[in-house]
Amino acid sequence: MSLLPLESNPDVLNKFLQKLGVSDKWSLVDVFGLDSDSLEWVPRPVISVILLFPISETYQSFAEKQVDEIKEKGQTLTPDLYYVKQMVSNACGTVALIHSVANNSDQIQIADGPFKKLLEESQNMTPTERGELLQKSADVIMEAHRELANEGQTTANPNDEVNHHFVAFIHKGGHLFELDGRKEFPINHGNTLPETLLEDAAKVCREYIEREANNHNFTIMALTASQN
């Protein structure tokens, strides 16, 4: 199964969240810069940071090395961390949103419906089982993905090779986790607090950008308390 990719457009993605039953008290906003002055303009609290980045040989090489190092040294994973494997091509935007919402279910109100039911049913599943359940939810969540992907400003074909990818950064149990459904496991980037999530995630985003000196196709968004 392959889908049209979602755009890194807060207006489109916020509509998607609301279709899933997420309260409009939370919404995505653009993060226009990673310096301290730019971050000051981002509404608080921030409960997730989403990065869209270019997939390159540099990134692939780094990601493989990173996984090998973690396998060798180990890492701390918070027991209640919600992580889902991506089974559907071009669904990384949907998976990043699911990671953002599911790991903040204590703060985000979700209306009764298929998405809330999916999160409840998958709570005690493995990441792979969650990915399989999501794949079977084509009539609900994936249909919402298709509808919102068509609202984007970019013309795309679901069979075209996509060279950008979404990942989410969230706080869980005092740690900053990078959640990428295509990787073998979550990535622990060290200690953080809810109050410093944005700044700590921004440091990791800067590392992504610095590795791609000749590529500026990055977009960063934050899931924050709505200002309306």
C-alpha positions as a Markdown table, in Angstrom:
| # | Residue | x | y | z |
|---|---|---|---|---|
| 1 | Met | 0.0 | 0.0 | 0.0 |
| 2 | Ser | 1.3 | 3.5 | -0.9 |
| 3 | Leu | -0.2 | 6.9 | -0.1 |
| 4 | Leu | 0.2 | 10.4 | -1.2 |
| 5 | Pro | 2.6 | 12.1 | 1.2 |
| 6 | Leu | 1.2 | 14.7 | 3.5 |
| 7 | Glu | 2.6 | 18.2 | 3.3 |
| 8 | Ser | 4.4 | 19.9 | 6.2 |
| 9 | Asn | 1.5 | 22.4 | 6.3 |
| 10 | Pro | 0.1 | 23.2 | 9.7 |
| 11 | Asp | -3.3 | 24.1 | 8.3 |
| 12 | Val | -3.6 | 20.7 | 6.5 |
| 13 | Leu | -2.2 | 18.7 | 9.4 |
| 14 | Asn | -4.5 | 20.4 | 11.9 |
| 15 | Lys | -7.5 | 19.4 | 9.9 |
| 16 | Phe | -6.2 | 15.9 | 9.9 |
| 17 | Leu | -5.9 | 15.9 | 13.7 |
| 18 | Gln | -9.4 | 17.2 | 14.1 |
| 19 | Lys | -10.7 | 14.5 | 11.7 |
| 20 | Leu | -9.2 | 12.0 | 14.0 |
| 21 | Gly | -11.0 | 13.5 | 17.0 |
| 22 | Val | -8.2 | 15.5 | 18.5 |
| 23 | Ser | -9.4 | 18.5 | 20.5 |
| 24 | Asp | -8.8 | 21.9 | 18.7 |
| 25 | Lys | -7.3 | 23.0 | 22.0 |
| 26 | Trp | -4.0 | 21.7 | 20.4 |
| 27 | Ser | -2.6 | 22.6 | 17.1 |
| 28 | Leu | 0.5 | 22.6 | 15.0 |
| 29 | Val | 2.4 | 25.7 | 14.3 |
| 30 | Asp | 5.5 | 26.4 | 12.2 |
| 31 | Val | 8.9 | 26.8 | 13.9 |
| 32 | Phe | 10.6 | 29.4 | 11.7 |
| 33 | Gly | 14.0 | 29.3 | 13.3 |
| 34 | Leu | 16.1 | 27.3 | 15.8 |
| 35 | Asp | 17.8 | 30.2 | 17.6 |
| 36 | Ser | 16.7 | 31.2 | 21.0 |
| 37 | Asp | 14.9 | 34.3 | 19.8 |
| 38 | Ser | 12.9 | 32.4 | 17.2 |
| 39 | Leu | 11.9 | 29.7 | 19.7 |
| 40 | Glu | 10.6 | 32.3 | 22.1 |
| 41 | Trp | 7.8 | 33.1 | 19.5 |
| 42 | Val | 6.5 | 29.5 | 19.7 |
| 43 | Pro | 3.4 | 29.3 | 21.9 |
| 44 | Arg | 3.7 | 27.1 | 25.0 |
| 45 | Pro | 3.3 | 24.5 | 26.2 |
| 46 | Val | 4.9 | 22.4 | 23.4 |
| 47 | Ile | 4.2 | 18.7 | 23.6 |
| 48 | Ser | 5.7 | 17.5 | 20.4 |
| 49 | Val | 8.1 | 18.7 | 17.7 |
| 50 | Ile | 7.8 | 17.3 | 14.2 |
| 51 | Leu | 10.7 | 17.5 | 11.7 |
| 52 | Leu | 10.5 | 17.0 | 7.9 |
| 53 | Phe | 14.0 | 16.4 | 6.5 |
| 54 | Pro | 15.6 | 15.2 | 3.3 |
| 55 | Ile | 16.6 | 11.6 | 3.0 |
| 56 | Ser | 20.1 | 11.5 | 1.6 |
| 57 | Glu | 23.1 | 9.2 | 1.6 |
| 58 | Thr | 24.6 | 11.2 | 4.4 |
| 59 | Tyr | 21.5 | 10.6 | 6.5 |
| 60 | Gln | 21.3 | 6.9 | 5.7 |
| 61 | Ser | 24.9 | 6.4 | 6.6 |
| 62 | Phe | 24.4 | 8.3 | 9.9 |
| 63 | Ala | 21.2 | 6.5 | 10.8 |
| 64 | Glu | 22.9 | 3.1 | 10.3 |
| 65 | Lys | 25.8 | 4.1 | 12.4 |
| 66 | Gln | 23.5 | 5.4 | 15.1 |
| 67 | Val | 21.5 | 2.2 | 15.3 |
| 68 | Asp | 24.7 | 0.1 | 15.5 |
| 69 | Glu | 26.0 | 2.2 | 18.4 |
| 70 | Ile | 22.7 | 1.8 | 20.3 |
| 71 | Lys | 22.7 | -1.9 | 19.8 |
| 72 | Glu | 26.2 | -2.0 | 21.2 |
| 73 | Lys | 25.8 | 0.3 | 24.1 |
| 74 | Gly | 22.1 | 0.1 | 24.8 |
| 75 | Gln | 19.7 | 2.9 | 25.8 |
| 76 | Thr | 16.9 | 3.7 | 28.2 |
| 77 | Leu | 13.3 | 3.2 | 26.9 |
| 78 | Thr | 10.5 | 4.5 | 29.0 |
| 79 | Pro | 8.0 | 1.6 | 29.6 |
| 80 | Asp | 4.9 | 3.5 | 28.5 |
| 81 | Leu | 6.4 | 5.0 | 25.4 |
| 82 | Tyr | 4.0 | 4.5 | 22.5 |
| 83 | Tyr | 5.9 | 3.5 | 19.3 |
| 84 | Val | 4.4 | 2.2 | 16.1 |
| 85 | Lys | 6.2 | 0.7 | 13.1 |
| 86 | Gln | 5.4 | 2.3 | 9.7 |
| 87 | Met | 4.0 | -0.3 | 7.3 |
| 88 | Val | 2.6 | 1.9 | 4.6 |
| 89 | Ser | 4.7 | 3.9 | 2.1 |
| 90 | Asn | 4.4 | 7.7 | 2.5 |
| 91 | Ala | 2.5 | 7.4 | 5.8 |
| 92 | Cys | 5.3 | 8.9 | 7.8 |
| 93 | Gly | 3.3 | 12.2 | 8.4 |
| 94 | Thr | 0.4 | 10.2 | 9.8 |
| 95 | Val | 2.8 | 8.1 | 12.0 |
| 96 | Ala | 4.5 | 11.2 | 13.3 |
| 97 | Leu | 1.1 | 12.7 | 14.3 |
| 98 | Ile | 0.1 | 9.4 | 16.0 |
| 99 | His | 3.3 | 9.4 | 17.9 |
| 100 | Ser | 2.7 | 13.0 | 19.0 |
| 101 | Val | -0.8 | 12.4 | 20.2 |
| 102 | Ala | -0.5 | 8.9 | 21.6 |
| 103 | Asn | 2.4 | 9.9 | 23.9 |
| 104 | Asn | 0.5 | 12.9 | 25.2 |
| 105 | Ser | -2.9 | 11.2 | 25.7 |
| 106 | Asp | -2.8 | 12.4 | 29.3 |
| 107 | Gln | -3.1 | 16.0 | 28.0 |
| 108 | Ile | -4.9 | 15.7 | 24.7 |
| 109 | Gln | -8.6 | 15.1 | 24.7 |
| 110 | Ile | -9.6 | 12.7 | 21.9 |
| 111 | Ala | -13.3 | 12.4 | 21.0 |
| 112 | Asp | -14.9 | 8.9 | 21.0 |
| 113 | Gly | -14.4 | 7.4 | 17.6 |
| 114 | Pro | -12.1 | 5.1 | 15.5 |
| 115 | Phe | -8.9 | 6.8 | 16.3 |
| 116 | Lys | -9.4 | 6.7 | 20.0 |
| 117 | Lys | -10.5 | 3.1 | 19.7 |
| 118 | Leu | -7.3 | 2.3 | 17.8 |
| 119 | Leu | -5.1 | 3.8 | 20.5 |
| 120 | Glu | -6.9 | 2.0 | 23.2 |
| 121 | Glu | -6.8 | -1.4 | 21.4 |
| 122 | Ser | -3.1 | -1.1 | 20.6 |
| 123 | Gln | -2.0 | 0.1 | 24.0 |
| 124 | Asn | -0.5 | -3.2 | 25.0 |
| 125 | Met | 0.6 | -4.3 | 21.5 |
| 126 | Thr | 4.1 | -4.4 | 20.1 |
| 127 | Pro | 5.2 | -1.7 | 17.7 |
| 128 | Thr | 4.8 | -4.1 | 14.8 |
| 129 | Glu | 1.4 | -5.2 | 15.9 |
| 130 | Arg | 0.4 | -1.5 | 16.1 |
| 131 | Gly | 1.7 | -0.9 | 12.6 |
| 132 | Glu | -0.4 | -3.8 | 11.3 |
| 133 | Leu | -3.5 | -2.6 | 13.1 |
| 134 | Leu | -2.9 | 0.9 | 11.6 |
| 135 | Gln | -2.6 | -0.6 | 8.1 |
| 136 | Lys | -6.0 | -2.4 | 8.6 |
| 137 | Ser | -7.6 | 1.0 | 9.5 |
| 138 | Ala | -7.6 | 2.1 | 5.9 |
| 139 | Asp | -11.3 | 2.9 | 6.0 |
| 140 | Val | -10.8 | 5.5 | 8.8 |
| 141 | Ile | -7.4 | 6.9 | 9.4 |
| 142 | Met | -5.8 | 6.2 | 6.0 |
| 143 | Glu | -8.9 | 7.6 | 4.3 |
| 144 | Ala | -8.4 | 10.8 | 6.3 |
| 145 | His | -4.8 | 10.8 | 5.2 |
| 146 | Arg | -5.8 | 10.5 | 1.6 |
| 147 | Glu | -8.3 | 13.3 | 1.8 |
| 148 | Leu | -5.9 | 15.8 | 3.5 |
| 149 | Ala | -3.0 | 14.8 | 1.2 |
| 150 | Asn | -5.1 | 16.0 | -1.7 |
| 151 | Glu | -5.6 | 19.4 | -0.1 |
| 152 | Gly | -1.9 | 20.1 | -0.3 |
| 153 | Gln | -0.4 | 22.5 | -2.7 |
| 154 | Thr | 2.1 | 20.0 | -4.2 |
| 155 | Thr | 1.1 | 17.7 | -7.0 |
| 156 | Ala | 2.3 | 14.2 | -6.2 |
| 157 | Asn | 1.8 | 10.6 | -7.2 |
| 158 | Pro | 1.7 | 7.9 | -4.5 |
| 159 | Asn | 4.1 | 5.7 | -6.5 |
| 160 | Asp | 6.7 | 8.5 | -6.9 |
| 161 | Glu | 9.8 | 8.1 | -4.8 |
| 162 | Val | 9.6 | 10.5 | -1.9 |
| 163 | Asn | 12.9 | 11.9 | -0.6 |
| 164 | His | 11.6 | 13.6 | 2.6 |
| 165 | His | 10.6 | 12.0 | 5.9 |
| 166 | Phe | 8.7 | 13.1 | 9.0 |
| 167 | Val | 9.8 | 12.2 | 12.6 |
| 168 | Ala | 8.4 | 13.3 | 15.9 |
| 169 | Phe | 10.2 | 14.3 | 19.1 |
| 170 | Ile | 8.4 | 13.9 | 22.4 |
| 171 | His | 9.1 | 13.9 | 26.1 |
| 172 | Lys | 8.4 | 10.7 | 28.1 |
| 173 | Gly | 9.6 | 9.9 | 31.5 |
| 174 | Gly | 12.3 | 12.6 | 31.6 |
| 175 | His | 13.8 | 11.7 | 28.2 |
| 176 | Leu | 13.7 | 13.2 | 24.7 |
| 177 | Phe | 12.7 | 10.5 | 22.2 |
| 178 | Glu | 12.9 | 10.6 | 18.5 |
| 179 | Leu | 10.1 | 8.5 | 17.0 |
| 180 | Asp | 10.6 | 7.3 | 13.5 |
| 181 | Gly | 8.4 | 4.4 | 12.4 |
| 182 | Arg | 10.9 | 3.2 | 9.9 |
| 183 | Lys | 13.7 | 2.6 | 12.4 |
| 184 | Glu | 14.2 | -0.5 | 14.5 |
| 185 | Phe | 13.4 | 1.3 | 17.7 |
| 186 | Pro | 12.9 | 4.8 | 19.3 |
| 187 | Ile | 16.0 | 6.9 | 19.7 |
| 188 | Asn | 16.8 | 8.3 | 23.2 |
| 189 | His | 18.5 | 11.7 | 22.9 |
| 190 | Gly | 19.0 | 12.3 | 26.6 |
| 191 | Asn | 17.3 | 14.1 | 29.4 |
| 192 | Thr | 14.6 | 16.7 | 28.9 |
| 193 | Leu | 11.6 | 18.2 | 30.7 |
| 194 | Pro | 8.2 | 19.3 | 29.4 |
| 195 | Glu | 9.3 | 22.9 | 29.8 |
| 196 | Thr | 12.5 | 22.4 | 27.7 |
| 197 | Leu | 11.2 | 19.9 | 25.1 |
| 198 | Leu | 11.2 | 22.5 | 22.3 |
| 199 | Glu | 14.8 | 23.7 | 23.0 |
| 200 | Asp | 16.1 | 20.2 | 23.4 |
| 201 | Ala | 14.5 | 18.9 | 20.3 |
| 202 | Ala | 15.8 | 22.0 | 18.4 |
| 203 | Lys | 19.3 | 20.9 | 19.2 |
| 204 | Val | 18.7 | 17.6 | 17.5 |
| 205 | Cys | 17.1 | 19.3 | 14.6 |
| 206 | Arg | 20.1 | 21.5 | 14.2 |
| 207 | Glu | 22.3 | 18.4 | 14.1 |
| 208 | Tyr | 20.2 | 17.1 | 11.2 |
| 209 | Ile | 20.6 | 20.4 | 9.4 |
| 210 | Glu | 24.3 | 20.6 | 10.0 |
| 211 | Arg | 24.8 | 17.2 | 8.5 |
| 212 | Glu | 23.3 | 18.4 | 5.3 |
| 213 | Ala | 25.3 | 21.6 | 4.6 |
| 214 | Asn | 24.1 | 21.8 | 1.0 |
| 215 | Asn | 20.5 | 21.0 | 1.5 |
| 216 | His | 18.0 | 23.4 | 3.1 |
| 217 | Asn | 14.8 | 21.5 | 2.6 |
| 218 | Phe | 13.8 | 21.2 | 6.3 |
| 219 | Thr | 10.6 | 22.1 | 7.9 |
| 220 | Ile | 9.9 | 22.1 | 11.7 |
| 221 | Met | 6.5 | 22.3 | 13.4 |
| 222 | Ala | 5.5 | 22.2 | 17.1 |
| 223 | Leu | 2.3 | 20.8 | 18.6 |
| 224 | Thr | 1.2 | 23.4 | 21.0 |
| 225 | Ala | -1.7 | 24.8 | 23.0 |
| 226 | Ser | -4.0 | 26.6 | 20.5 |
| 227 | Gln | -4.0 | 30.4 | 20.8 |
| 228 | Asn | -7.6 | 30.9 | 19.5 |
